[in-house]
């Protein structure tokens, strides 16, 4: 089984908690990190952008309810708030509106959580592989790596539009793709660190 650590549970001791299993050199080959809400502080910004985009198309939503869905890609999030007819008619436009709002209004405000680079450096000193598995698009993920200041410490990455990712979270495809890029280390010797229930629901049992 691929173990899942939820960073919103273990933060603010995230670095200490990962330090605990990162020091177990013989027990761990790889760590797969979610990005949004785990390495960089974006959850509230994504929630506001989705809420405003839905409101723009007269789809009522509560900001706190939208926030609970962050971590899902658009294909999984939209059906929570919009009807099938609304998605068919406006789905693509809503997603594009959300992306524009996020880029224009919030992107410049994104900051990494404290200690992220130090944590990655610690893991690399233990000769443990690091992968990113994000629901973001590839171009967004490239930017996020630099915001978190870890681009030089990553062994591989997967995103929602990677070729091996057919289904978004909570399906496990993105984690399977990361394991493939990592040359399939044993799932007993790899962990995922994420911040939402959708990361945990994507766990892989082998």
C-alpha positions as CSV (number, residue, x, y, z in Angstrom):
1,X,0.0,0.0,0.0
2,X,1.2,3.5,-0.8
3,X,1.0,5.4,2.4
4,X,-0.6,8.9,2.5
5,X,0.4,11.7,4.8
6,X,-2.0,14.7,4.9
7,X,0.0,17.9,5.5
8,X,-3.0,19.8,6.8
9,X,-3.1,17.4,9.7
10,X,0.7,17.3,10.4
11,X,1.4,21.0,9.8
12,X,2.9,23.0,11.4
13,X,5.1,20.0,12.2
14,X,5.3,19.0,8.5
15,X,9.1,19.3,8.3
16,X,9.5,17.4,11.6
17,X,7.0,14.7,10.6
18,X,8.6,14.1,7.2
19,X,12.0,14.3,8.8
20,X,10.9,11.3,11.0
21,X,10.3,9.0,8.0
22,X,13.0,10.6,5.8
23,X,15.6,9.5,8.3
24,X,14.5,5.9,7.8
25,X,16.8,5.5,4.9
26,X,16.4,1.8,4.5
27,X,12.6,2.0,4.6
28,X,11.9,4.6,2.0
29,X,12.8,5.0,-1.7
30,X,10.5,7.8,-2.8
31,X,8.3,10.7,-1.6
32,X,5.5,11.9,-3.9
33,X,4.3,15.4,-3.1
34,X,1.1,17.2,-4.0
35,X,1.8,20.8,-4.7
36,X,-1.2,23.1,-4.2
37,X,-1.9,23.5,-0.5
38,X,1.0,21.2,0.4
39,X,4.1,23.1,-0.8
40,X,2.6,26.4,-1.7
41,X,-0.3,28.3,0.0
42,X,-2.9,28.4,-2.8
43,X,-6.1,26.8,-1.5
44,X,-8.0,29.9,-0.5
45,X,-7.0,31.6,-3.8
46,X,-8.2,28.6,-5.9
47,X,-11.4,28.6,-3.9
48,X,-12.1,32.3,-4.4
49,X,-11.3,32.0,-8.2
50,X,-13.7,29.0,-8.6
51,X,-16.4,30.7,-6.5
52,X,-16.2,33.9,-8.6
53,X,-16.2,32.0,-11.9
54,X,-19.3,30.0,-10.8
55,X,-21.0,33.2,-9.8
56,X,-20.2,34.8,-13.1
57,X,-22.2,32.1,-14.8
58,X,-25.0,32.4,-12.3
59,X,-24.2,29.1,-10.5
60,X,-24.7,29.6,-6.8
61,X,-22.0,28.3,-4.5
62,X,-20.8,28.8,-0.9
63,X,-17.1,29.8,-0.6
64,X,-16.6,27.3,2.2
65,X,-18.2,24.5,0.2
66,X,-16.0,25.3,-2.8
67,X,-12.9,25.3,-0.6
68,X,-13.8,21.8,0.5
69,X,-13.5,20.7,-3.1
70,X,-10.1,22.2,-3.9
71,X,-7.7,19.5,-4.9
72,X,-10.0,18.1,-7.5
73,X,-9.5,19.0,-11.2
74,X,-12.3,20.8,-13.0
75,X,-13.9,17.6,-14.3
76,X,-14.5,16.4,-10.7
77,X,-15.2,19.8,-9.1
78,X,-17.8,21.2,-11.5
79,X,-20.4,18.5,-11.1
80,X,-20.6,19.3,-7.3
81,X,-22.1,22.7,-8.1
82,X,-23.3,22.7,-11.7
83,X,-26.0,20.6,-13.4
84,X,-25.1,18.4,-16.3
85,X,-26.8,20.9,-18.6
86,X,-24.8,23.8,-17.2
87,X,-21.5,21.9,-17.6
88,X,-22.3,21.0,-21.1
89,X,-23.2,24.6,-22.0
90,X,-20.6,26.5,-19.9
91,X,-18.1,24.0,-18.4
92,X,-15.2,24.9,-20.6
93,X,-15.9,28.6,-20.2
94,X,-16.2,28.3,-16.4
95,X,-12.8,26.6,-16.2
96,X,-11.2,29.2,-18.4
97,X,-12.8,32.0,-16.4
98,X,-11.4,30.5,-13.2
99,X,-7.9,30.1,-14.7
100,X,-8.0,33.8,-15.7
101,X,-9.2,35.0,-12.4
102,X,-6.6,33.0,-10.6
103,X,-3.8,34.2,-12.8
104,X,-4.9,37.9,-12.8
105,X,-6.0,38.3,-9.2
106,X,-4.1,35.8,-7.1
107,X,-1.0,34.3,-8.8
108,X,1.2,37.2,-7.6
109,X,0.3,36.5,-4.0
110,X,1.3,32.9,-3.9
111,X,4.0,32.0,-1.3
112,X,5.6,28.7,-0.3
113,X,5.0,27.2,3.1
114,X,7.9,27.7,5.5
115,X,10.7,25.1,5.4
116,X,9.8,23.4,2.0
117,X,13.3,23.7,0.5
118,X,15.0,22.6,3.7
119,X,12.7,19.6,3.8
120,X,13.5,18.6,0.2
121,X,17.2,19.1,0.9
122,X,16.9,16.7,3.9
123,X,15.2,14.1,1.8
124,X,17.7,14.3,-1.0
125,X,20.6,13.9,1.5
126,X,19.0,10.6,2.4
127,X,19.2,9.6,-1.3
128,X,15.4,9.4,-1.5
129,X,13.7,10.2,-4.8
130,X,11.2,13.2,-4.9
131,X,8.3,13.4,-7.4
132,X,5.5,16.0,-7.7
133,X,2.0,14.9,-8.5
134,X,-0.3,17.9,-9.1
135,X,-3.7,18.5,-10.4
136,X,-2.3,21.7,-12.0
137,X,-1.6,22.0,-15.7
138,X,2.0,21.4,-16.8
139,X,2.8,25.1,-17.3
140,X,1.4,26.0,-13.9
141,X,3.4,23.3,-12.2
142,X,6.6,24.7,-13.8
143,X,5.8,28.0,-12.2
144,X,4.9,26.5,-8.8
145,X,8.2,24.6,-8.6
146,X,10.1,27.9,-8.8
147,X,7.8,29.6,-6.3
148,X,8.5,26.8,-3.9
149,X,12.3,27.0,-4.8
150,X,12.6,23.3,-5.3
151,X,12.9,22.9,-9.1
152,X,16.5,21.7,-8.8
153,X,15.6,19.0,-6.2
154,X,12.9,17.1,-8.1
155,X,13.4,13.8,-9.9
156,X,10.2,13.8,-11.8
157,X,6.7,15.3,-12.0
158,X,3.2,14.6,-13.2
159,X,0.3,16.9,-13.8
160,X,-3.3,16.7,-14.7
161,X,-2.5,16.9,-18.5
162,X,0.4,14.4,-18.4
163,X,0.0,11.7,-21.1
164,X,-0.2,8.9,-18.5
165,X,-2.9,10.6,-16.4
166,X,-6.3,9.6,-17.9
167,X,-8.4,10.5,-14.8
168,X,-7.9,13.2,-12.2
169,X,-7.9,12.9,-8.4
170,X,-9.4,11.3,-6.5
171,X,-8.5,8.5,-9.0
172,X,-4.9,7.3,-8.4
173,X,-3.7,7.8,-12.0
174,X,-1.5,10.7,-11.2
175,X,0.3,8.7,-8.5
176,X,0.7,5.7,-10.8
177,X,2.2,8.0,-13.4
178,X,4.7,9.3,-10.8
179,X,5.6,5.8,-9.8
180,X,6.2,4.9,-13.4
181,X,8.5,7.8,-13.8
182,X,10.3,6.7,-10.7
183,X,10.8,3.3,-12.2
184,X,8.2,1.7,-9.9
185,X,9.8,1.7,-6.5
186,X,7.8,-0.6,-4.2
187,X,4.6,1.0,-2.9
188,X,5.7,-0.2,0.5
189,X,8.8,2.0,0.2
190,X,7.1,5.2,-1.1
191,X,4.8,7.7,0.5
192,X,2.5,10.5,-0.8
193,X,2.3,13.8,1.1
194,X,-0.9,15.8,0.3
195,X,-3.3,18.2,2.0
196,X,-6.8,17.0,1.0
197,X,-9.0,13.9,1.2
198,X,-8.8,13.6,-2.6
199,X,-5.1,12.8,-2.2
200,X,-5.9,10.1,0.4
201,X,-8.7,8.7,-1.8
202,X,-6.1,8.3,-4.6
203,X,-4.1,5.9,-2.6
204,X,-2.8,2.8,-4.4
205,X,-3.2,-0.7,-3.0
206,X,-0.9,-3.3,-4.6
